């Protein structure tokens, strides 16, 4: 998927996607959910590894 295609699905400018991908901008929780929905992904599946990396296996299980 191109940046433009993702931006179109999210109803955002392409520059928004480019800034996130380039590390110039971070996503908040709502934007993260919108991003994953636009990609057709499950945000819980994507967020689990992040939670495990900061709080261990138990933290991820109790939060997702």
N, C-alpha and C positions, 0 to 999 in steps of 0.2 A: 504494500500500500504506500502511496506517495504521501508526502506531507500535505499536499493540496487536497487529496482525497480524505485524509483524516480530518483536516480543518473543515472541509465541507460537511462532513458527517457531524462535527461538533458545532457547526455554525460559528466558527471562529476564523480569524485570518490565518493564512499560512505562516506568517511570521510568529504567531503564538506557538505553533508546533515546533518551528525551528528553534526558538529560544529555549523551549523545554528540552528538546533533544540535545541542544548544545550546552546545557547546564547553566545557561544564563538566567533561567527562571525555574522555580519549583512549582509543583502542583499542590494545591490544598486538597483536602479530603474529597470535597465535592467534585473538583476538577479531575482528580484521579479516577473517581467512579465514572464520570462522563467519558474520560479517555478510554477506559477499559470497555465500557459498553459500546463505544464507537468502533472499537477493534473486534468486538464480538467475544471478548474474554470475560472470565469470571474474576472480579476484583479480589475475592476472598482467596482464590488460588494464587494470585500474584502477590498479595499482601502477606500471606503466611510465612514465606521465607524471610521477609523483612522483619516481621515480628520475632521470629526465632533467632535472628541474628542479634537483636538488641535485648531480648529478654529470655531466651531459652525456649525449649520445646513446650513447657507448660504454659508460658505466656501466650504463645501463638494459639494453642488449643482453647484457652479460655476466652480469647478475644475474637476469634473467627467463628 
